[in-house]
């Protein structure tokens, strides 16, 4: 099972996390600064959540280091 990190727990990020988790091929860690959004998607056994601000580079890098792949549904503006 591949471990990936998804930066965003919004509607699109949540849908992507659920879709990937339901394949059975991925363990998904979702990162967001909103605990409310994380609580809405942390319902699948292979989805975990981490509340952090992605501008905190040390915390973000520590989380990324534990995962195989990291992506965001939207590019930075």
C-alpha positions, 0 to 999 in steps of 0.5 A: 500500500502506497502512502501519500499526503494530500494538502487540502481537506476541502471539498475537492481534497476530501473527494480525492482522499476518499476516492484514493482510500477506497481503491485499497491501494493507498493510505492517505494522510490529509493535511489542512489547517482547518480541524473542521474540514479534517473532521469531515473526511477522517472517516475511512480506515486508510485516511488519517489527518494532520492539522498544520499550517503548510507555511510551517516548513519544519512540520510539513517536511516532517509529515512529507518525509513519512509519505511516498507522494505529496500533492495539492489539488490546486497549484499555488497562486 
